[in-house]
Amino acid sequence: MSFVQEKVGPRWLSALVALLAVGLFVQLAGLIFNHDGSRYATQCYLLLFVPTLLFSLVGGARRMLWRQMPVLLLAGLLVWVLLIAGLHPGSNKTLLAWGKVLLLVSLYLFAVASLVRSGRHLHWVLGAALAVAVLFAWWTLVYQYGVLGNPYSYPEVRQFRLSELGWRGLADLDHPIVAGLYYGVFAVVLCWFFVSFPVRIWQGALLAVGMAGLLLYVLFTFSRGAWFSLAGATFLLLLLVPNRKSFSLLALGTIALALLALFFWPELQAERSVGLSHREHIWHNWLTRLPEFWLFGSGGGADFYFKFPNGYEVIHAHSLYLQLWYEFGIVGFLLFVGLLLSLLHKAWQCREQPLARLGAALLAFAMIAMVSDIYALFHRPSPYWVVFWLPVGILLGVQKRRQADFG
């Protein structure tokens, strides 16, 4: 133990861990309470990033296992991103600005990984954030369709896709896709709580009510990426938790999908007719231009410009995988894919642990969402951090029982 650690003592370390838990809760649930991005960022700085930095300096560094492939690949990815950001003329920000963003990402991952290894702190944080998400999901449904009287019949309901509460700026996530992904994450978390831990009848009833609110909210965002992400993540989670509750939910889900197909077949056909929302044209243009940027990319944060024949312009590849390759070249893309695969491999190795199962399910959620919906990962805290960096941090923190070192 270092001199600093001896001076600080275990009591102060415990206090810092508690601060990390509070800060992570603010980061997860604060998106609902703060429509002002500056205020939200300030809260994250003071309550999460500063305590995390102190924790890493006075006693938390030994909790990070550097001898694991995901950390090495993550470090390689961050270094490559920083190099491209600093040396490529197409980068949209200075080297210092990119360094700040990558430092925040690193601190966030360290905070989540540390909470994974600190006992039940992360369980309490996830439970508290889940309660907030459920409350606002139901509040939004009641307020939008009960108080404001917005239509909930198809196809009118599709013209008014949920993305905000509509009252005093609360729970305003700016876009239905973002809202669907954000609440979809908590639907996976709720399912994990139900299948992973013993629950009493009244607790199961509360969880069922909460899940109904989250599913209805995600449904009424009409974010098909969120739908597929939630379906895939939940299916994987139920496979990873082989117990009676999981098998019952699999059977119930199969029956529910069959009934939906039976009673809402015209609506499903209408959704299918929407197709890829013209993303295929953007992706074809990306492939056509690939020789221009395949090796070193176009620079960190570079916009991918595409103009449709009708004059409408987009500045993103509308696929996180393609956008990463466009910005950071094939090296950045391969490092990112390697990170994902190494995290999935680690989750499989640690699959007997509940948090590893949750991390795997949430990572699957993010991987599906990144096909079409997530536009950036290397930026200041946003809902996309909840979708992607949270499961990454969880899986970095879990470890095999025989290798556990709670320091």
Summary of the structure (lengths in Angstrom):
residues: 407
radius of gyration: 21.5
end to end distance: 9.8
largest distance: 69.3
contacts: 1319
relative contact order: 0.13
helix: 73%
strand: 1%
